[in-house]
Amino acid sequence: VQYVESGGDLVQPGGSLRLSCAASGITISYAQMGWYRQAPGKQRELVATLRHVGSTDYADSVKGRFTISRDSARNTLYLQMNALKPEDTAVYYCNTNPAGTSPWGQGTQVTVSS
């Protein structure tokens, strides 16, 4: 199993980004997938979940601003992030939820700053 995250960037507060996670060795439409993030000095946290049936869950801190989705044909997971705040600054990762022993990708850096 391998995950390759991309799409991170430096963005001003209030801006938007779309993150992508290309997966191999796993069919994401059959799995419960999640987007996680880790800010400097903090533990990795789960921010969004997409179940195989299509239902979603979000951390309170991102609810109403972030949207998780997938493209089954491309076996790719997405995270649309709107109304970004400085506290969203972190390295973002995708993985199954729970991650268990699944390997982590390199992540993609999101920095929200003016």
C-alpha positions in Angstrom: 0.0 0.0 0.0 1.3 3.5 -0.9 -0.2 6.9 -0.6 1.1 10.0 -2.4 -0.3 13.3 -1.2 -0.1 16.5 -3.1 -1.6 19.9 -3.5 -0.3 21.7 -0.4 0.9 25.3 -0.7 1.2 28.6 1.1 -2.1 30.4 1.1 -3.6 33.5 2.7 -6.2 33.2 5.4 -9.6 32.8 3.8 -8.1 31.0 0.8 -8.8 27.6 -0.6 -6.8 24.5 -1.5 -7.6 21.0 -2.8 -5.4 18.2 -1.6 -5.1 14.9 -3.5 -4.0 11.5 -2.4 -3.2 8.9 -5.0 -3.5 5.4 -3.5 -2.0 2.2 -4.8 -2.3 -1.3 -3.3 -5.7 -0.5 -1.9 -9.1 0.2 -3.5 -10.1 3.3 -1.6 -13.8 3.0 -2.6 -13.9 -0.3 -0.5 -12.2 1.2 2.5 -13.0 3.8 5.2 -10.5 6.5 4.4 -9.4 9.6 6.3 -7.4 12.8 6.0 -5.1 13.5 8.9 -2.9 16.4 9.8 0.0 17.1 12.0 1.0 20.6 13.1 4.5 21.3 14.6 4.8 20.1 18.1 1.3 18.4 18.0 0.0 14.9 17.6 -1.4 13.7 14.3 -5.2 14.3 14.2 -8.0 13.0 12.1 -9.9 15.7 10.3 -12.2 14.0 7.8 -13.5 10.5 7.1 -15.1 9.0 4.0 -16.8 5.6 4.4 -17.1 3.1 1.6 -20.9 3.8 1.5 -20.1 7.5 0.9 -21.0 9.0 4.3 -18.6 11.5 5.9 -17.5 12.8 9.2 -15.5 15.9 10.1 -13.6 17.2 13.1 -15.5 20.1 14.7 -12.6 22.4 13.8 -13.1 21.9 10.0 -16.8 21.2 9.8 -18.5 23.4 7.2 -15.1 24.3 5.6 -13.5 21.1 4.5 -15.0 18.4 2.1 -13.7 14.9 1.6 -14.4 13.1 -1.6 -13.0 10.4 -3.9 -12.6 9.5 -7.5 -13.0 5.8 -7.7 -11.8 5.6 -11.3 -8.5 7.3 -10.3 -8.4 5.6 -6.9 -7.7 9.1 -5.5 -8.9 10.8 -2.3 -9.5 14.5 -2.2 -9.8 17.2 0.5 -11.3 20.5 -0.5 -10.4 23.1 2.0 -12.1 26.5 2.1 -12.0 29.5 4.4 -8.6 28.4 5.6 -7.3 29.7 8.9 -3.7 29.9 10.3 -4.5 27.1 12.7 -5.0 24.8 9.6 -1.3 25.0 9.0 0.1 21.4 9.1 1.3 18.5 7.1 -1.7 16.6 5.7 -1.8 12.9 5.2 -4.3 10.3 3.9 -4.7 6.8 5.2 -7.3 4.3 6.2 -9.4 5.1 9.3 -8.2 3.7 11.6 -4.7 3.8 10.2 -3.6 0.7 12.1 -0.4 -0.6 10.5 -1.0 1.1 7.1 2.0 2.9 5.9 2.0 6.7 5.9 3.0 8.8 2.8 5.2 11.8 2.9 2.3 14.2 3.4 1.8 17.6 1.8 2.5 20.9 3.6 -0.3 23.4 4.0 0.7 26.8 5.3 -1.9 29.5 6.0 -0.3 32.8 6.5 -0.5 36.4 5.4 
